[in-house]
């Protein structure tokens, strides 16, 4: 029997008797480090404090969330490592509902009823596969995606039974690097050979990333025709419609997905936003009320959901419900980041509708003050605050907020959307002036960092650019130059573990914000040179272990 004594496990199961049974079975399989969680909220808190090699999660959780949504939450918020083995414990009825319906699948399913021997066999297979992929995960952890892509090719030769999985990971790494053209033929060959749904989805994503929206749409519609429960295909179809300016079609695609999977909060949120964009207030209200209700059971509640709901109710001319939502926000989310800003903005919306000018002015003052101190609100909320300021003669307040939004604009399209807020209010010249000022402020920050590095003050450059990233976390130019500053500091002053970890996050940020940046390979290349120079032991990560 395999030795699993070194593995740690977390059981997520609402029923005490079943938790004890699973605990005993894992003991029989040789695991000794086992923790239990009776709810998704408890599990999330535990995963925030430590990591586990293995997670056993019941599909039918309590509190409005199922095991699939639990897995998606954990992956989305990066609470579990990609190498973590996640097993879904489910009955045949639930299994039929979820298998092949989503892109993000668990490591394996354990169908009830089962024995310790069944579990042992499943865990054994998962451990073998995890060992084969661990060198690649280690390369990814240190930011060596190029090495990871090469290791996928080697791994497929060493472990042919996992060849499809290595190809899939290789394609995903190309997408991570913004190389859709390199990922597309991998997905295409997999789909042509095996007609795998996720491979077709991956191919559609590569078309989307290259701006080939009609081709992506055709692939996604074909996927949905062949499997009506392929939920991720609906999500990407909605994105494809939105990219082509078809708000109503995007809403329809999301509505179909929500009808199949009514508990997924992020999808419900997207449906509410799409309905608002399509001016379908009834659908927006229904979806956003569900978001606020279901988020009560989540550790990832967001006060901005209340802003969207109040915005919808104000459009519907329903001040009583809007007031109730604001009171609930204050009661249930007081003290959380951005709650003060969101509550004040909601109040401004309400008072603007009812015509209470004194309370409206007070609410706008409170929202502007909260925005200065919180700093973590989304650009969407800040833009809505600016829109209300402009609508009620507060140009200075709108300029203050939108200057910040423009400085943090991730691309020219975001800058254009920000300018449109002023143009729609008849403030075209103010929009152009703010855009010029914002671009100049970003350029000045970058130039100041470069000047310090040019003077040999590499630590000073890192500190200055770190402050700039804190202020403008979504500006790709700022994040890119912060990464350069850290790499130059490491190059000239030697390795520093804290800075080594910091630069990994910055490079990942550049990939997220500007995946087509032609200088990304240079950035990654310098990072790899420094690793080889200061951490030569890392070279061992370039190759999978010998096959046994």
N, C-alpha and C positions, 0 to 999 in steps of 0.2 A: 504494500500500500504506500502511496506517496506520503511524504512527510509535510503536513500543512501546519505544523506547530508554530512556525514563524509568522503565519498570516493573521491579520487582524480583521474582524468582521463586525458589521452593524446590521441588526435586524430591525426592519421598520414594519411593524404589525400592530394594528389597533386592539387585537384581542389577546388578553393575557395568557389564556391557555395555549393558543397557537404560538405565541412568543416562546413559552417554555418548551414546547415541542420542538420548535426550530433550534432553539439553544441546545437542547439535548442532542439533536441530530448532528449539529456542527461539532459538538464535543466528541461524538462517536467518529466523526470524520477526521479528528485529530487537531481541531482548532481549539485554542485555549483563550485567546484574546477576543472576547465577544462582548459587545455592548448592545443594549436594546433601546428602542424608541417606540412609544405607543402612538405617535402622531407624526405627520410630516413636519409640523412646526418644531417639535422636539428634536427630530432628526436634523433639521437644518441648523439649529443652534449647536448641536453636537458636532456636525461637520464643519462648522465655523471655527471650532477649537482644535480639531485633530483630523487626520486623514485615516482612511481604512483601505485595505486591500480588496475587501469583498463586501458587497451590500446585498442583503436579501430584502426585497421590498414587496409587500402584498399589493396586488393591483387594486383591490377594492378598499381604498383607504376611506376614512371618515372625514367629514368636514368639507365636502364639496370639491375634493381633489382626488384624482386617481393616480395609480403608480406611474403611468406614462407621463402625466403632467409633472409629477415629482421628478422624474428623470430629466425632463426638459428644463425644469427650473434649476436643477443642480448643474447641468451642463451650461445653461445660459449664464448663470452667475458664477461659474467656474469654482464651484464648491467641491467638485471631485476631479481628480486627475484623469486624463484620458486612459491611463492604464488601469484604473479602478474597475474591478469586475462587478457588474451590476446585474443581478438576477431578479427577474420578475416572477413572483409566486402567484399563480392564477388558476382558476378553473377553466374548463374547456370553453364555456360560454364567453368569458371575457377574452380568452386567447383568440377566439374567432373574430372578435371585434377589433383587436389592436394589431395583430400580426400583419405585416406588409402594408399597413395603413399610414405609416409615418416613416420619415427618413431616418430619424434618430431612434435606433433600436437598442434594447438592452443586450448585454453579453449573451444571455440565454433566458429561456423560460423554463420554469419548473412547474409542471402541470399537476394539480391535485387530483387524486391522492398520490403520495409518493413515499418512498422509504429512504432511510439513511443511505442505503446502497445506491439508489437513484441519484441522490444529492452528491454522493462521493464521486460518482462517474462524471456528473456534470461539472463539478468543481475541478476535477482532474484535467478534463479537456480544456477548461478555461485557463488553468494555470500553465499548461503547456503552450497554449497560444500566446498568453501574456509574456512568457519568457522569450518567445520568438520575436515579439515586437518591442520588448523593453529597450534594446539598444537604440531603436529609432526614436522612441519617446525621450530617451536621454539626450539625443541629438537635438530634438525639438526644444527640450527644456533649456538648453544653452544657446538657443537661437541659430543653430546650424541646420536650417531647412534644406540647404543644398546637399549637405552630407546625408540628411535623412532621406532625400529623394534617391540618392545613389544607393543608400543602404536598403531601400525598398526593393531595388533591382536585385541586389545580392540576396536579400531574404527570400525572394520568390524562388531563387535557385536552390537555396539551402532547405527551404520548407515548401515544397511544391503544393502540399495540401492547402496552404494558405495563399496561393498565388493570387486569387481574386481579391483577397483582403489587402495584400500588398499593393496591388494595382489601384485599388480604391483609395488607399491612404496616399499613394503617390499623386494621384489626380487631385485630391483634397489639398495637398501641400502646394501644388502648382496654383490652385485657386487662391490659397493663402498669400502666395507671392504675387498675385495679380496676373498670373500667366494663364489666362483662359484659353488661349490658342494652343498651349501645350497640354492642357488638361482635356480638351475636347476629343482628340482622337483616342485617348485612353478610355473615356466613358463610351465613345461610339463603338469601339472594338468589343468592350464588355457587353454592351447591349446587343450588338449583332450576333455575338457568340452565345449569349445565355438569356436574352430578353429579360434582363433584370430591371425592375422598376426604378430603383435608385440610380442605376447607371443612366437611364433615360432622363431622369430628373437632373442629374449632374450635367448631362449634355445640354439640357435646356438652360441651366444656370450659366454655362460657358457662353451660350449665345446671348443671353441677357447681358452679361458683363461686357461683351463686345459691342453692345448696342444693336444686335440683330433681333429686335423685338418680335416681328412677325414669325420668324423661325422658332424662337423660344415659345411663343404662344401656340403655334401648331403642335409642337412636341408635348406641351403641357396638356392641351386639350385631348390629344391622343391618349396620354397617360390616364387622364380622368375617365375617358370613355372605356378604357380597358379595366379600370379599377376605381369604382365610384368612391371608395373609402381612402384613396391615397391623399391624405390631408395636406401634406406638404406641397403637393402639386397645385392645390387650390391657392395656397399662400403665394406661391411664385407666380401663378397666373394672375392673381390680383396685383402683384407688383408690376407685372408686365403691362397690364391694362393701365395702371397709374402712370407708368413711364410714357405711355402713348396718349395720356390726357383723357382717358375714358374712366371717369370717376364712378359712373353708374355700373359699368361692367365690373370694375374692381369690387364694388360693394356686393354685387350679385355673387361673385366667386367666393368671397368671404362668408356671405350668408349661407351658401351651400355647405361650406366646411363647418360652420358653427352648428348647423342643423345636424350634422353627423357627429360632432364632438362638442357638446354644449358647455363643457366645463373649463376649456382652455382660456385662461384670463387674457393672455397676450393676443390671441386671435380675436376674442371679443372686443378688446380695446381697438385693434386695427379696424374691425367692422364699424365700431362707433365713429372712429375718425373718418373712415371712408364715407359713411352715411352723412356725416356733417358736411364733408366736402361736396357731396352730391345734393345737399340741401334736403335730405330725407330726415326730418326731425323726429318722426315717430320711431323709425328704426334706430336712429342714434340714441334716443332716450332709452329704449328697451335694452340695447346692448350695453350702454354705459351704466345703467342701473345694475345690471348683472355683474359688470366688472367691479363696481364698488361693493356689492354684496358679497361676491365670491372672494374678493381680496381680503376680507376680514379674516379668512382662514389661512392667509399666507403671511410668511415672514417678510415678503417683499411688497408690502402695501405702499402705494404711491399717492401722496396728496394731490398730485396733478390729475388723477382720475376724477376727483371731485370738481376740479376746474372745468374739465370737459363736460361733465354732467350739468353743472350750473349753466355753462354756456348754452347747452342744448335747451334747458328749461326756460332760460331767458328768451331764447328765440321762439319758444313755444308760448311765451307770455303766461308763464305759470310761476309767479313770485312766491306763492306759499310753499310749493315743493322746493324751489331754489333755496329759500330760507332754511328749510328743514335739512337740506343737504349740507349747508354751511355749518349749522349747529352740530350735526353729526361729525363733520370734519374736525371742528374744534374739540369736541368731546372725546373722540376716539384716537386722534393722531396728534394731539397737542404735544409739543416738545420735539417732534420729529423734524429733521431738516426740511426746510421749504414750506412747512405747514403755515407759518405766519404769512409768508408771501402769498401762498395759494388762497388762504382764507381772506386776506385783504383784497385780492383781485376778484374773488367771487363776490365779496360784498360790494365792490365797485360796480360789477355787472348788475347786481340786483338793484342797487340804488339808482343806477343809470336808467334802468327800466321803469322804476316807480317814480322817478322824477325828484327824488330827495337830494337836491344839489349840495346841501351842507354835508350830509353823510357821504355822498359820493366823493366830495373833495377830501374828507377825512380818510376815506378808504384808499384813495389814490396816493395820498401822502404816506399812509402806512405801508402800502405795497412798495412804493419807491424806496422807503427806508429799509424795509425788509430785504429788498433786492440788493441794496448796497452791502448788507451785512451777511446774507446767506451765501450768495454766489454760486449755488449748486443747481439752480432751476434750469430747465431745458430752454433752448432757444424758442420753442413754440410758446411756452408760457410767457417769456419775456416779450416776444413779439405781440402777444395778445394784450399785455400790459401797455405796450407802446401804442397799440391801436386805440385803446380806451383813452389814453392820455390825449392823443390827437383829436379824438372825437369830442373831447370836452375842454379844448382850448389849453392843454398843458404841453405845448411844444417842447419846452425845456426838459420836462420829464421824459417825454418820448425820445428826445435826442440822447439823453443820458443813458437810457436803456438800450437803444438800438446801436449806439456807438459800441457798446460792449458786445452786442450780437454780431455786428459787422467785423469787429476785430477778431472774433472767434469763428467767423464763417469758414467752413471746411473747403468750400469751392466757390467758383464764380456763380453757380446757380443759386447757392444759398445767399450770396451777396445780392443777387438780383431780386430774390424774394424779399429780402429785408428792405431794399430800396422801394419796392412796390408798395409797401405799407405807407410810406410818405407820399408817393406819387398818387395813390388813390385818395389821399386826403388833400391833394392839391399842393403839396409841399415839395415839388420837384427839385428846386434849388437846394433846399435843406438836405434832401437825400443825397445829392451829388457831393455836397460839402462834407457830409458825414462819411461817405465812402472814401473820399480822398484823405480825410483826416485819419480814418481807421487804418487805411493801407500804410500811411506814413508812420503811424505809431508802431505798427508791427515791424516795418522796415527799420525803425530806430532801435527797437529792442534787439533785433538780430544783429544790427551793426555794432551795438554796444558790446554784445557778447563776443563778436569777432574781434573787436578792438582789444579787449582784455586778453584774448588768446594770442593775438599778435604781439602783445607786450610781454608775453610769457606768463601771464597770470591765469594759468589754466584752471585752478580751483575757483578763482573769481568768476571766470567765464561760466563754469558749471553752475555756480550759485545763482548768477544772474539769469541764465537761461532756465534754470529750475523754477525760479520765481515767475518767469514768463509763461512756462507751461502750466503752472498752478492757476494763473490768471486766464490763460487761453488754451485749455486742454484739447480743444477740437480744431485748432489752427495747424494745418499740416506743415506750414513753413516754420512755425515756431518749434513744433515737436521735432522736426528734422534737424534743425540747427542745435537743439538741445542735445540730441543724440551725437551729433558731430562734436560738440563741446566735451561731452563725457569721454568719447573715444580718444580725442586728442589729449585729454588729461591722463588717461590710462597709458597712452603711448609714451608720453614724456615723463610721467612721474611714477610709473610702475603700477602693478595690479592692486586694486582695492576692491574687496569683495562686495561692499555696499554699492559702489559705482558699477561694478560688473552686473549686479542684479538690476540696477536702475536703467542701464542702457538696454537691457533686454526688453523692458517694458516700453521704452521710448521707440525702439525699432519696431516692436509690435504695433505701437500707436501709429507710426508712419504707414505701415502696411494697411492698417484699418482705414486711415483717413485718405491716403493717396496711394492706392495699390499700383497705379501705373507710373509712379515716379521713376524716371529712368536712372536716378542715382541710388535707388534702393540696393541694387547688387553691389555697388561700391561700398555702401554703408555696411552691409552684411559681410562683405569681403574683408574690410578693415577689422571688424569684430573678430572674425575667424583668425586673422593674422595674429591678433593680440592673444587669443586663446592658445594658439600654437606656441607663441613666444613665452607666455607666463604660466600656462597650465598645460605643459606637454603631455601629461597623463590623459588629457582629454582625447588624444588621438586614438586611444583604445575604443572610444565610442563609435569610431567610424565603421566598425565592422561588427556584425552580429556574432554571438558566441558560436562555437563549434556545434554543429548538429549532433545530437546524441541518438 
